[in-house]
Amino acid sequence: MSNFGDRLRELRKLNKITQKQLSIDIHISERGVQSYESNEKKPGLDVLIALSDYFNVSLDYLAGLSDNPKINK
């Protein structure tokens, strides 16, 4: 399974979104996005939820705990 930084980068690139645009859209710094993608820092729960909602994927998928991106309802 992939780690969080790899998943975030993959989702961002699949959606053709720059680090700058993602940072603007979810209200974090561009450096924060860079740090998450390079696995220098781990996001807090609030950022994880924002990213999950933004990309419409499960928290488990984002965290690398599941290979299924779908949200179970």
N, C-alpha and C positions, 0 to 999 in steps of 0.2 A: 504494500500500500504506500501511497505517496504521503509526504509530510505536508503540513499546513502551507508552508511557503510555496511549495511546488503546485499545490492545488490552487492557491490564490493566483499565482502567475498564469497557470493554465486557463482558469476561468476568465481572467482579465483579457488574455490574448484571444481566446475563442470569441469573446464578445467585442473584440476590436476597441478596447478601452485603454487609454494611456494611464500611467500611474497618476499623473496630474489630474485627469478627469475623475478617476475613482476617488482620489482624495477630496476633491471638491464635492462630489455627489454624496459621500458618506460623512463629510465634515471631519476629516482627520488630515494631518499633514502629509505632504508628498513623501517626506523622509520616513514617516511612519509606514506608508505602503512599502517603500523600499526595504525598510528594516524587517517587515513581516515576510516579504518575498525572499529575502536572503537568510531568513531564519535567525537573524540577530536578536529579534524581540518576538515575544508572543503577545497577541492581542488580548485585551480584557473581554469579558463576556458581552459588554455592550457593543464592542466593535464586531465580535463574532456574529452576534444577532443581526447587526446592520448589514454585514457582508452576506449572511445567509438569505436575508430578505432581498437584498439588492440583486443577487445572482439566482434567487429562487432555488436554492439547494439546501439540503439538510445540514445541520450543525455537525453531525457525524461524518458526512462527506467532507466538509471543509476541514475538519480536524484530522482527516486521514484514517478514521475508524471504520469507514465503510466505502466500498467502491460504487455504491448506488447513490447517485445524486438526488433522487426523488425524495420529497418530503412526505412522510407517512402521516395521514390524517386520521 
